[in-house]
Amino acid sequence: MSNKVTDFFKGAFEDMKESAKAQHEVDKANFAAVKAESKAQWEEAKAMGSPERHKEKMQAERNEQIAAANKRIAEAQERIDAAKK
């Protein structure tokens, strides 16, 4: 009887050990991801300090907004044309 109990606990502790190792790998990967994201945010913020980069970014956003508005206009015109038929 005691041999079964001993084997049970050995197995349980081995499982906990393996689980702890696996969780440690997950934690290391998550830490590395957060570290990389933080560095990316820092570099983006640092780059935005440049007036030229800021202007480029703002112009790109405006261009996207204009393109979206033109697409909406074209879709609305198609609806108008379809309603007139």
C-alpha positions in Angstrom: 0.0 0.0 0.0 2.7 2.4 0.9 4.5 1.8 -2.4 1.3 3.0 -4.3 1.2 6.1 -2.2 4.9 6.8 -2.8 4.5 6.3 -6.5 1.5 8.5 -6.5 3.4 11.4 -4.8 6.5 10.9 -7.0 4.3 11.1 -10.1 2.4 14.2 -8.7 5.7 16.0 -7.9 7.1 15.1 -11.3 4.0 16.5 -12.9 4.3 19.7 -10.9 7.9 20.1 -11.8 7.2 19.7 -15.5 4.3 22.1 -15.2 6.5 24.7 -13.4 9.1 24.4 -16.2 6.5 24.9 -18.9 5.0 27.9 -17.1 8.4 29.4 -16.7 8.9 29.1 -20.5 5.6 30.9 -21.0 6.5 33.6 -18.6 9.9 34.1 -20.3 8.2 34.4 -23.7 5.6 36.9 -22.4 8.3 39.0 -20.7 10.3 39.1 -23.9 7.2 40.2 -25.8 6.3 42.9 -23.4 10.0 44.1 -23.4 10.0 44.2 -27.3 6.6 46.1 -27.3 7.9 48.6 -24.8 11.0 49.2 -26.9 8.9 49.6 -30.0 6.7 52.2 -28.3 9.8 54.0 -27.0 11.3 54.1 -30.5 8.0 55.4 -32.0 7.7 58.1 -29.4 11.3 59.1 -30.0 10.8 59.2 -33.7 7.7 61.4 -33.3 9.9 64.0 -31.7 11.2 64.7 -35.1 9.0 67.4 -36.8 9.5 65.9 -40.2 8.3 62.5 -39.1 5.4 64.0 -37.3 4.4 65.9 -40.5 4.7 62.7 -42.6 2.5 60.7 -40.2 -0.1 63.4 -40.1 -0.2 63.7 -43.9 -0.5 59.9 -44.2 -3.5 59.9 -41.8 -5.1 62.7 -43.8 -4.5 60.9 -47.0 -6.2 57.8 -45.6 -9.2 59.9 -44.4 -9.5 61.4 -47.9 -9.4 58.0 -49.5 -12.1 56.7 -47.2 -14.3 59.7 -47.8 -13.9 59.3 -51.6 -14.8 55.7 -51.3 -18.0 56.6 -49.4 -18.8 59.2 -52.1 -18.5 56.7 -54.8 -20.6 54.2 -52.9 -23.3 56.8 -52.3 -23.2 57.8 -56.0 -23.7 54.1 -57.0 -26.8 54.0 -54.7 -28.2 57.2 -56.2 -27.7 55.8 -59.7 -29.3 52.5 -58.8 -32.3 54.3 -57.2 -32.8 56.4 -60.3 -33.2 53.3 -62.6 
